[in-house]
């Protein structure tokens, strides 16, 4: 267009360069990646001269019609395109949609197709006018963005596990599931170096398919791909395991599951080599270099979780070893005490006049031995209160002629006593039973001694009841005035805080009552109703 006397008029050439306007417009379409066309669904089809930019060259003899266009549409999109254009013609409406085309060289391009339908007023025939724009770059960017977000979710899933899991079993299933949304993963595996072995610590299969590989599968570390990975210190991809070349022992196991390609990424924690994250697929060439920038940060998160689990396992193993030693110590103490009891029993037979004194000593030693016996069967240095009461009753019963009846309601409450409190509490119970034996039946009458655990909202009451004679009036059951050696010893063994003691008469029964507060019974677990509380943990 040129300016003549202040007006613009159309010219066939652009004045500045003498370029043909039609060619200039064609070049503009090329720059914009746009191809225009017109045609009918049952007739000829015409493209702009730059159609080869999108569709690639067509043979000279190839007919230019609707079918030629459809042949270039991606097979998965072809039905959608046909229906969309047919609907536009039927409704005499504008249209717009996106689809893929395939070039002669096999390249897949995305195009945005927009246009309108023009009806011939004379014969009613319809002609379609359209334009296609190459949007491949945009689609690739969108896909890359979506892939990046999906990978971020995988890595986030793995990072959540880092400080929340204490064992391998079941931990990495969610990570493997998330990973399958972005990569063709059939097996998710974690291999660790353990001494002279390579261990498959984790094997997560797609849809929990059965596998020859188990989480405990081991192969020698020397000559394994894990040893090779430790040497090279970088991730690598095997495109086809069956293609020949060197096969490591792990490769042979993996191929038995029908896997063909895999990625192996070394895992480190604080500079120390832990093992490898390995993902595998039944497809050949399932993985490529584009996966590595995402898999390497995933391996870092997995390594953090693995390190935490291994650290916990080590601590647990050391704790279990220490607990075994402690249990053995308790067992030996029990045996030694029982040996002393045996010697005292023999001495008692030789000196009947000392039987009363020796019986008290034997009863005390028996009680302490029973506590160590109970502790030798537990790993947490605690004893169940009802077990402790039963054990003391069991050791005292053979030493007297009275009936000892422990009356314990196991269904209501189970309480734990720490090792440091269990021996004093057992001795307290022993002294209360001995006091009932020694002072409740002065005439030698046989009686009944009951041991009761009574639960209250804020404490547990341990009671020893006897049906013998009442304490003399000179005994003050609240202040302790008039108590003998046994009751004073019992009171002295109780802690100043967390326990109480009183002696009183209830009908025909004399009751020695010990109140155990939460400080004395730190772990208080209820199984049924009735005022039980969990105060704190040992």
C-alpha positions in Angstrom: 0.0 0.0 0.0 1.2 3.5 -0.9 0.3 7.0 0.3 -0.9 9.3 -2.6 -2.3 12.8 -1.6 -3.0 11.6 1.9 -4.9 8.5 0.8 -3.9 4.8 0.9 -4.6 2.5 -2.0 -3.9 -1.1 -2.7 -0.9 -2.0 -4.9 0.4 -5.3 -6.0 3.8 -4.7 -4.5 5.1 -3.2 -1.3 6.7 0.1 -2.3 9.7 -0.2 0.0 11.0 -3.4 -1.5 8.9 -4.3 -4.5 7.9 -7.5 -2.9 4.7 -9.1 -4.2 2.0 -8.6 -1.5 0.7 -12.2 -1.9 4.2 -13.6 -1.2 4.6 -11.2 1.8 1.3 -12.5 3.2 2.4 -16.1 2.6 5.7 -15.4 4.4 3.7 -13.9 7.3 1.7 -17.1 7.6 4.9 -19.1 7.7 6.3 -16.9 10.4 3.2 -17.4 12.5 3.1 -21.2 11.8 -0.3 -20.9 10.3 -1.7 -22.8 7.3 -5.0 -21.8 5.7 -7.3 -24.1 3.7 -10.7 -24.4 2.3 -12.7 -27.3 0.9 -15.7 -29.6 1.3 -16.1 -32.9 3.0 -16.9 -34.6 -0.3 -14.9 -32.5 -2.8 -11.6 -30.8 -3.4 -9.4 -29.4 -0.7 -7.0 -26.5 -1.1 -4.1 -25.4 1.2 -2.0 -22.3 1.3 1.4 -22.6 -0.2 3.1 -23.1 3.2 1.1 -26.3 4.0 4.3 -28.3 3.7 5.6 -26.5 6.7 3.0 -28.4 8.8 2.1 -31.5 6.8 5.3 -32.2 4.9 5.5 -32.6 1.1 2.8 -34.5 -0.8 3.6 -36.4 -4.0 2.5 -34.6 -7.1 0.0 -37.3 -8.1 -1.6 -37.4 -4.6 -5.2 -36.1 -4.7 -5.9 -32.9 -2.7 -9.1 -33.8 -0.9 -10.6 -34.3 2.5 -9.2 -37.8 2.8 -5.7 -36.6 2.2 -6.1 -34.3 5.2 -7.5 -37.1 7.3 -4.6 -39.3 6.4 -2.3 -36.9 8.2 -4.4 -36.7 11.3 -3.1 -38.8 14.2 -5.1 -42.1 14.2 -6.2 -41.6 17.9 -7.6 -38.1 17.0 -9.1 -38.9 13.6 -12.6 -39.9 14.7 -12.8 -36.7 16.9 -11.7 -34.5 14.0 -14.2 -36.1 11.5 -17.1 -35.7 14.0 -16.2 -32.1 14.8 -16.1 -31.0 11.2 -19.2 -32.9 10.3 -21.0 -31.2 13.3 -19.8 -27.7 12.1 -21.2 -28.3 8.6 -24.5 -29.7 9.9 -25.0 -26.7 12.2 -23.5 -24.2 9.8 -21.3 -23.0 12.7 -17.8 -21.9 13.5 -15.5 -24.5 15.0 -12.3 -24.7 17.0 -10.3 -27.6 18.4 -6.8 -29.1 18.9 -5.5 -32.3 17.5 -2.3 -34.1 16.4 -1.0 -34.7 12.9 1.7 -37.0 11.7 4.3 -35.8 9.2 5.8 -38.2 6.6 9.0 -38.4 8.6 7.0 -39.7 11.6 7.2 -36.5 13.6 4.0 -35.7 15.6 2.8 -32.1 15.7 0.0 -30.5 17.6 -2.2 -28.0 15.7 -5.0 -25.6 16.7 -7.7 -25.7 14.0 -10.2 -22.9 13.8 -12.7 -22.0 11.0 -16.2 -21.4 9.7 -18.7 -22.9 7.3 -20.0 -21.0 4.3 -23.3 -22.1 2.7 -23.8 -21.6 -1.1 -27.1 -19.7 -1.5 -27.8 -21.3 -4.9 -27.3 -25.0 -4.3 -27.0 -25.2 -0.5 -23.6 -26.8 -0.6 -21.2 -26.1 2.2 -17.6 -25.1 2.0 -15.3 -25.0 5.0 -12.8 -22.2 5.6 -10.1 -23.0 8.1 -6.7 -22.2 9.6 -4.3 -24.4 11.4 -1.6 -23.2 13.7 1.4 -25.2 14.9 1.1 -25.3 18.7 3.6 -28.1 19.3 6.0 -25.9 21.3 3.1 -24.8 23.6 1.9 -28.4 24.1 5.4 -29.6 24.9 5.8 -26.8 27.4 2.4 -27.7 29.0 3.4 -31.3 29.1 6.8 -30.5 30.6 5.0 -28.3 33.2 2.6 -31.1 34.0 5.4 -33.7 34.2 7.4 -31.4 36.4 4.5 -31.0 38.8 3.9 -34.7 38.8 7.5 -35.4 39.6 7.4 -32.8 42.3 4.5 -34.7 43.9 6.6 -37.9 43.7 9.5 -36.3 45.5 7.2 -34.7 48.0 5.7 -38.1 48.7 9.2 -39.4 49.4 10.2 -36.5 51.6 7.2 -36.9 53.8 8.4 -40.4 54.6 11.9 -39.3 55.6 11.2 -38.8 59.3 7.9 -40.7 59.7 8.8 -44.4 59.0 10.7 -46.9 61.1 10.8 -50.0 58.9 11.1 -50.8 55.2 7.9 -53.0 54.9 5.1 -51.0 53.4 7.0 -47.7 53.5 7.7 -47.1 49.9 4.5 -48.3 48.3 3.0 -44.8 48.0 6.2 -43.5 46.4 6.2 -46.3 43.8 2.5 -45.6 43.1 3.2 -41.9 42.6 6.2 -42.7 40.4 4.1 -44.9 38.1 2.0 -41.8 37.2 5.1 -40.3 35.5 7.2 -43.2 34.4 6.6 -46.8 33.1 7.7 -48.4 36.3 6.9 -52.1 37.0 9.4 -52.7 39.8 10.5 -50.2 42.4 13.6 -51.5 44.3 16.0 -50.4 47.0 19.2 -52.4 47.2 21.6 -52.0 50.2 25.1 -52.9 51.0 25.2 -55.1 54.1 28.6 -56.5 54.9 29.6 -58.9 52.1 26.0 -59.0 50.7 23.8 -56.9 48.4 20.3 -57.0 49.9 17.0 -56.3 48.2 15.6 -54.3 51.1 12.5 -53.1 49.2 10.7 -54.7 46.2 7.5 -52.9 45.2 5.8 -54.5 42.2 3.0 -53.0 40.0 -0.4 -54.0 41.3 1.3 -56.2 43.9 2.2 -58.7 41.2 4.0 -61.8 42.4 7.8 -61.6 42.1 10.7 -63.9 42.3 12.5 -61.1 44.2 11.7 -60.8 47.9 12.7 -58.0 50.3 15.2 -60.4 51.9 16.9 -61.6 48.7 20.7 -61.5 48.9 23.5 -61.8 46.4 27.3 -61.5 47.1 28.3 -57.8 47.0 31.6 -58.6 45.2 30.8 -58.7 41.5 27.4 -57.2 41.9 26.0 -54.2 40.1 25.8 -52.5 43.4 29.6 -52.8 43.8 30.0 -51.5 40.2 27.6 -48.5 41.0 29.6 -47.7 44.1 32.8 -47.6 42.0 31.4 -45.4 39.2 29.4 -43.2 41.6 26.8 -42.0 39.1 23.4 -43.1 37.8 23.1 -45.0 34.6 20.4 -46.5 32.4 20.2 -49.9 30.8 18.0 -49.7 27.8 17.7 -53.5 27.2 18.9 -56.0 29.7 18.6 -58.9 27.2 20.7 -57.1 24.6 23.9 -58.9 25.7 27.0 -57.7 27.4 27.9 -58.1 31.0 25.1 -59.4 33.3 25.4 -58.8 37.1 23.8 -61.3 39.5 21.0 -58.8 40.2 20.3 -58.5 36.4 19.6 -62.2 36.1 17.2 -62.1 39.0 15.5 -59.0 37.6 15.2 -60.6 34.1 13.4 -63.6 35.7 10.6 -61.2 36.4 10.4 -60.3 32.7 12.0 -56.8 33.2 13.9 -55.4 30.2 15.1 -51.9 31.1 16.1 -50.1 34.3 17.7 -47.1 35.9 20.1 -47.4 38.8 20.9 -44.4 41.0 23.5 -44.5 43.9 22.3 -43.4 47.3 24.4 -41.6 49.8 23.9 -40.2 53.3 26.4 -37.8 54.8 28.9 -38.9 52.1 28.5 -42.6 52.9 27.4 -45.1 50.2 24.1 -46.8 51.3 23.0 -48.6 48.1 20.9 -47.9 45.1 17.4 -46.9 44.0 16.6 -49.1 41.0 13.4 -48.8 38.9 12.7 -51.3 36.1 10.2 -51.8 33.3 9.1 -54.7 31.1 9.4 -52.3 28.2 12.7 -51.8 26.4 14.0 -48.2 26.2 11.4 -47.3 28.8 13.8 -44.7 30.4 16.0 -42.0 29.0 18.1 -39.1 30.1 15.1 -36.9 30.7 14.2 -39.1 33.6 17.5 -38.6 35.5 17.1 -35.0 36.6 13.9 -36.1 38.4 15.1 -39.4 39.7 18.3 -38.1 41.3 16.5 -35.8 43.8 14.0 -38.7 44.4 16.9 -40.9 45.3 18.2 -38.3 47.8 14.9 -38.3 49.6 14.7 -42.1 49.6 18.3 -42.2 50.9 17.2 -39.9 53.9 14.4 -42.3 54.7 16.7 -45.4 54.3 19.3 -43.8 56.6 16.7 -43.1 59.3 15.3 -46.6 59.1 18.7 -48.1 59.4 19.6 -45.8 62.3 16.4 -46.8 64.1 17.1 -50.5 63.4 20.6 -50.2 64.8 19.3 -48.5 67.9 16.6 -51.1 68.3 19.1 -53.9 67.9 21.3 -52.4 70.5 18.4 -51.9 72.8 17.2 -55.5 72.3 20.8 -56.7 73.0 20.9 -54.5 76.2 17.5 -55.8 77.2 18.7 -59.4 76.8 21.6 -58.7 79.1 19.4 -57.0 81.6 17.0 -60.0 81.6 19.9 -62.3 82.1 21.1 -60.3 85.0 17.6 -60.5 86.6 17.6 -64.2 86.0 21.0 -64.7 87.7 20.0 -62.5 90.6 16.9 -64.7 91.1 18.9 -67.9 91.0 21.4 -66.5 93.5 18.6 -65.4 95.8 17.0 -68.8 95.6 20.3 -70.4 96.5 20.5 -68.2 99.6 16.9 -69.1 100.5 17.8 -72.8 100.2 20.7 -72.3 102.6 18.5 -70.4 105.1 15.9 -73.2 104.8 18.5 -75.8 105.7 19.7 -73.6 108.6 16.1 -73.3 109.8 15.7 -77.0 110.0 18.9 -77.3 112.1 17.8 -74.5 114.4 14.0 -74.7 115.0 14.1 -71.9 117.6 15.1 -69.4 114.9 12.3 -70.5 112.5 10.2 -67.4 113.1 13.1 -65.0 112.3 14.3 -67.1 109.4 10.8 -67.4 107.9 10.7 -63.6 107.7 14.1 -63.4 106.0 13.2 -66.3 103.7 9.9 -64.6 102.8 11.7 -61.4 102.0 14.3 -63.0 99.8 11.6 -65.1 98.1 9.8 -61.9 97.3 12.8 -60.1 95.8 13.7 -63.2 93.8 10.1 -63.3 92.4 10.4 -59.7 91.3 13.6 -60.4 89.4 12.0 -63.5 87.9 9.2 -61.3 86.6 11.6 -58.7 85.3 13.6 -61.4 83.5 10.5 -62.1 81.3 10.0 -58.4 80.2 12.0 -56.2 77.9 11.0 -52.8 79.2 12.0 -53.0 82.8 8.4 -53.0 84.0 6.2 -55.5 85.8 2.4 -55.7 85.6 1.0 -54.8 89.0 -1.4 -57.8 89.2 1.5 -60.1 88.2 3.6 -58.6 91.0 0.8 -59.2 93.6 0.2 -62.7 92.4 3.9 -63.5 92.5 4.3 -62.3 96.1 1.2 -64.3 97.2 2.6 -67.3 95.5 5.9 -67.1 97.4 4.3 -66.4 100.8 1.6 -69.1 100.7 3.9 -72.1 101.3 5.5 -70.4 104.3 2.2 -70.2 106.4 -0.8 -72.3 107.3 -3.3 -69.7 106.3 -5.2 -69.4 103.0 -3.9 -66.5 100.9 -6.4 -65.3 98.4 -5.4 -62.7 95.8 -8.6 -61.0 94.5 -7.7 -59.2 91.3 -10.0 -57.9 88.6 -7.8 -58.2 85.5 -10.6 -57.0 83.1 -10.7 -53.5 84.6 -7.2 -52.3 84.8 -3.6 -53.3 84.0 -1.0 -51.1 85.6 2.8 -51.2 85.1 5.3 -50.8 87.9 8.9 -49.7 87.0 11.8 -51.9 88.0 13.0 -49.3 90.6 9.6 -49.4 92.4 8.7 -53.1 92.0 11.1 -54.5 94.6 10.0 -52.0 97.4 6.4 -52.5 96.5 6.7 -56.3 96.6 8.5 -56.1 100.0 5.7 -53.8 101.3 3.1 -56.4 100.3 5.2 -59.2 101.8 5.5 -57.3 105.1 1.7 -56.6 105.2 0.9 -60.3 104.7 3.6 -61.3 107.3 2.1 -58.8 109.8 -1.4 -60.3 109.3 0.1 -63.8 109.9 2.1 -62.8 112.9 -0.4 -60.6 114.7 -3.9 -61.5 113.4 -3.9 -65.1 114.7 -2.2 -65.2 118.1 -4.1 -68.3 119.2 -2.8 -70.3 116.2 -6.2 -70.3 114.5 -6.1 -70.8 110.8 -7.6 -67.9 108.8 -8.1 -66.2 105.4 -5.9 -63.4 104.2 -7.2 -61.6 101.1 -5.1 -59.4 98.8 -7.2 -56.9 96.8 -6.6 -54.4 94.1 -9.3 -51.7 94.3 -9.4 -49.1 91.6 -10.4 -45.5 92.3 -10.6 -42.5 89.9 -7.3 -41.0 91.1 -5.4 -44.0 92.6 -5.2 -47.7 93.0 -5.7 -49.2 96.4 -3.7 -52.3 97.4 -5.3 -53.9 100.4 -4.4 -56.8 102.7 -7.4 -58.1 104.7 -7.3 -60.7 107.5 -10.2 -62.2 109.5 -8.1 -62.4 112.7 -8.2 -60.3 115.8 -8.4 -56.6 115.6 -5.3 -54.5 116.3 -5.0 -53.3 119.9 -6.4 -49.9 120.8 -2.9 -48.5 121.2 -2.3 -48.7 117.5 -3.2 -45.6 115.5 -3.7 -46.7 111.9 -3.5 -43.2 110.5 -0.4 -41.8 112.3 1.5 -45.1 112.7 1.7 -44.9 116.5 2.0 -48.3 118.0 3.2 -50.0 114.8 5.6 -52.9 115.1 8.7 -53.6 113.1 6.9 -55.0 110.1 4.5 -52.2 109.6 7.2 -49.6 110.2 9.3 -51.3 107.6 6.4 -51.3 105.1 5.8 -47.6 105.7 9.5 -46.9 105.3 9.7 -48.7 102.0 7.0 -46.6 100.4 8.1 -43.4 98.7 7.4 -40.1 100.4 5.4 -39.0 97.4 3.0 -41.1 95.4 1.9 -43.5 98.1 -0.1 -43.5 101.3 -0.7 -46.1 104.1 -3.3 -46.7 106.8 -4.5 -49.5 109.0 -8.2 -49.8 110.0 -10.9 -52.3 111.0 -13.8 -52.9 108.5 -16.4 -55.2 110.2 -14.7 -58.5 110.9 -11.7 -57.6 108.8 -8.5 -55.8 109.6 -7.4 -53.9 106.5 -3.9 -52.7 105.7 -4.3 -50.3 102.8 -1.7 -48.8 100.5 -2.7 -46.0 98.1 -0.8 -45.9 94.9 -0.9 -42.5 93.1 0.1 -41.8 89.4 3.6 -41.0 90.5 4.0 -44.5 91.8 2.2 -46.2 88.9 3.2 -44.0 85.9 1.6 -46.2 83.2 -2.1 -46.9 84.0 -3.9 -48.6 81.1 -7.6 -49.4 81.3 -9.4 -52.1 79.4 -12.8 -51.4 80.7 -14.9 -48.8 82.5 -14.3 -47.3 85.9 -12.1 -44.2 86.3 -8.8 -45.5 84.9 -6.6 -42.9 83.3 -3.4 -42.8 81.2 -1.3 -40.4 83.2 2.0 -40.5 81.5 4.5 -42.9 80.0 7.5 -44.5 81.4 
